[in-house]
């Protein structure tokens, strides 16, 4: 997932995430964390024009972590 202008993966639903297996969730979380880092670097270098992407990515990370914790608690 590219952080530069690519909206793929944003605004994901918790329902969609719950259907994924734990390995897919870990991979999704890793991609989101990389995208979040990239966005933070773009802000630091003043290259990011759409700053709302940062908040969307942060909320997606929280969604993935929440679903991961729900699945871990269910075991």
C-alpha positions as CSV (number, residue, x, y, z in Angstrom):
1,X,0.0,0.0,0.0
2,X,1.5,3.3,-1.1
3,X,0.9,6.2,1.2
4,X,1.4,8.8,-1.5
5,X,-2.1,9.6,-2.7
6,X,-3.2,6.0,-2.7
7,X,-6.4,5.5,-0.7
8,X,-6.4,1.7,-1.0
9,X,-7.0,0.2,2.4
10,X,-8.4,3.3,4.1
11,X,-11.9,3.5,5.5
12,X,-12.0,-0.2,6.1
13,X,-14.8,-1.7,8.1
14,X,-14.4,-3.7,11.3
15,X,-16.8,-6.2,9.7
16,X,-14.3,-6.8,6.9
17,X,-11.4,-7.2,9.3
18,X,-13.2,-9.7,11.5
19,X,-13.5,-12.0,8.4
20,X,-9.7,-12.1,8.0
21,X,-7.5,-14.6,9.7
22,X,-4.9,-13.5,12.3
23,X,-2.0,-13.7,9.9
24,X,-3.8,-11.4,7.4
25,X,-4.5,-9.0,10.2
26,X,-0.8,-8.9,11.2
27,X,0.1,-8.2,7.6
28,X,-2.5,-5.5,7.3
29,X,-1.3,-3.9,10.6
30,X,2.3,-4.0,9.3
31,X,1.3,-2.2,6.0
32,X,-0.7,0.4,7.9
33,X,2.2,1.1,10.3
34,X,4.5,1.6,7.3
35,X,2.0,3.9,5.6
36,X,1.6,5.9,8.9
37,X,5.4,6.3,9.2
38,X,5.6,7.4,5.6
39,X,2.8,10.0,6.1
40,X,4.6,11.3,9.2
41,X,7.8,11.8,7.3
42,X,5.9,13.6,4.5
43,X,4.4,16.0,7.1
44,X,7.9,16.6,8.6
45,X,9.3,17.4,5.1
46,X,6.1,19.4,4.3
47,X,5.3,17.2,1.3
48,X,1.9,16.0,2.5
49,X,-1.0,18.2,1.3
50,X,-3.9,16.0,2.5
51,X,-3.2,15.8,6.2
52,X,-6.5,14.0,6.9
53,X,-4.8,10.8,5.6
54,X,-2.8,10.7,8.8
55,X,-5.9,10.5,11.0
56,X,-7.6,7.9,8.7
57,X,-4.5,5.7,8.8
58,X,-4.3,6.0,12.6
59,X,-8.0,5.0,13.0
60,X,-7.5,2.0,10.6
61,X,-4.5,0.9,12.8
62,X,-6.8,1.1,15.8
63,X,-9.5,-0.9,14.1
64,X,-7.0,-3.7,13.2
65,X,-5.6,-3.8,16.7
66,X,-9.1,-3.9,18.2
67,X,-10.1,-6.8,16.0
68,X,-6.8,-8.6,16.8
69,X,-7.5,-8.1,20.5
70,X,-11.1,-9.4,20.2
71,X,-9.9,-12.5,18.4
72,X,-7.2,-13.1,21.1
73,X,-9.7,-12.7,23.9
74,X,-12.1,-15.1,22.2
75,X,-9.5,-17.9,22.4
